[in-house]
Every structure is written in C-alpha cells, then in structure tokens.
Amino acid sequence: MSLQAVLIVVAALFCVGLYGALSQQVVVMVMMGLELMLNAVLLAVAAVLWFLAPQIDGAVLLLVVLAAMTVEMAMGFAVATLLHRSRQSDMTDMAADLAG
C-alpha cells in the first residue's frame, strides 16, 4: 500500500468525521465524529512516519497520543452521561448551559 492510498483513506475518514461532528445534535455522535477526525490525523502521522523513517520512536509516540485520546474521550463520555442524567437530554443545545 502506497502513501497516497493511505492518505486517501485518511481524507475519507476525516470527511466522514467532520460530517458527523457538524451534522449531529446528540453529544455522543458529535464526540464520535471528533474521534474519527482525530484518528484520521493519527493515521496520517503514522503513515508519514512509516514511509519516511520506519523506526520504533514514532510508533511509541503514537501509542502515547492514542492513550491520551482514549482518556480524553472517556472523560467526555462521562460528562455526556452526567448531562443526560441531570437534564434528561443529550442534545448539544442543552449542553450550552455548562459553559456559564
């Protein structure tokens, strides 16, 4: 598989994630779209690192970033669950009250 093919897959993943993040009103679906976009960026970085210099240093950095993303999304889902339990709604327009 060439770098161009991987970058085409990355572009498709990013576009699907962007559409999901912008078109949905449910908090969990928006977070899933954001997660797809972040995974597309990670895949692009991994592909570029692999094709330019296939060393283990880049893979370790990507694993650390992936672990940080996992923790961040778990905290986001916890906030979405708390929002749903307290307000009985999971829409993004109801989450605007959390900012102020």
C-alpha positions in Angstrom: 0.0 0.0 0.0 1.4 3.4 -1.0 1.5 6.6 0.9 -1.1 8.1 -1.5 -3.6 5.3 -0.8 -3.2 5.7 2.9 -3.7 9.5 2.6 -6.8 8.9 0.6 -8.2 6.7 3.3 -7.2 9.4 5.8 -9.1 12.1 3.9 -12.2 9.9 3.7 -12.1 9.2 7.4 -11.6 12.9 8.2 -14.5 13.9 5.9 -16.8 11.3 7.5 -15.8 12.5 11.0 -16.3 16.2 10.0 -19.8 15.4 8.6 -20.7 13.5 11.8 -19.4 16.3 14.1 -21.2 19.1 12.2 -24.5 17.4 11.3 -25.4 15.7 14.6 -27.1 17.2 17.6 -26.6 14.4 20.0 -23.4 14.9 22.1 -22.2 11.3 21.8 -22.5 11.4 18.0 -20.6 14.7 17.9 -17.9 13.1 20.0 -17.8 10.1 17.7 -17.2 12.4 14.7 -14.4 14.2 16.6 -12.9 10.8 17.4 -12.9 9.8 13.8 -11.2 13.1 12.8 -8.5 12.6 15.4 -8.0 9.0 14.3 -7.6 10.2 10.8 -4.9 12.6 11.8 -3.1 9.9 13.8 -3.3 7.5 10.8 -1.8 10.2 8.6 1.1 10.8 11.0 1.7 7.1 11.3 1.7 6.7 7.6 4.1 9.6 7.0 6.4 8.3 9.8 6.3 4.8 8.4 7.1 5.8 4.8 9.8 8.4 5.7 11.6 6.7 8.5 10.3 3.3 9.7 11.6 3.4 13.3 10.1 2.5 16.6 10.3 6.0 18.0 7.3 7.3 16.0 5.2 4.3 17.0 5.9 4.8 20.7 4.8 8.5 20.3 1.7 7.5 18.5 0.8 5.0 21.2 1.2 7.7 23.9 -1.0 10.1 21.9 -3.6 7.3 21.4 -3.7 6.6 25.1 -4.2 10.3 25.9 -7.0 10.4 23.3 -8.7 7.4 25.0 -8.6 9.1 28.4 -9.9 12.3 26.9 -12.8 10.5 25.2 -13.7 8.6 28.4 -13.9 11.9 30.3 -16.1 13.3 27.5 -18.4 10.3 27.7 -18.6 10.7 31.5 -19.6 14.4 31.0 -22.2 13.4 28.4 -23.6 10.7 30.8 -23.8 13.2 33.6 -25.5 15.7 31.3 -28.0 13.1 30.3 -28.7 12.0 33.9 -29.1 15.6 35.2 -31.1 17.1 32.4 -32.7 14.1 30.8 -31.4 15.3 27.4 -28.4 14.6 25.3 -28.7 17.3 22.8 -25.9 19.8 22.2 -28.1 22.9 22.6 -28.8 21.8 26.2 -25.1 21.5 26.9 -24.6 25.2 26.3 -25.6 25.8 29.9 -22.4 24.1 31.1 -20.2 26.9 29.8 -21.6 29.7 32.1 
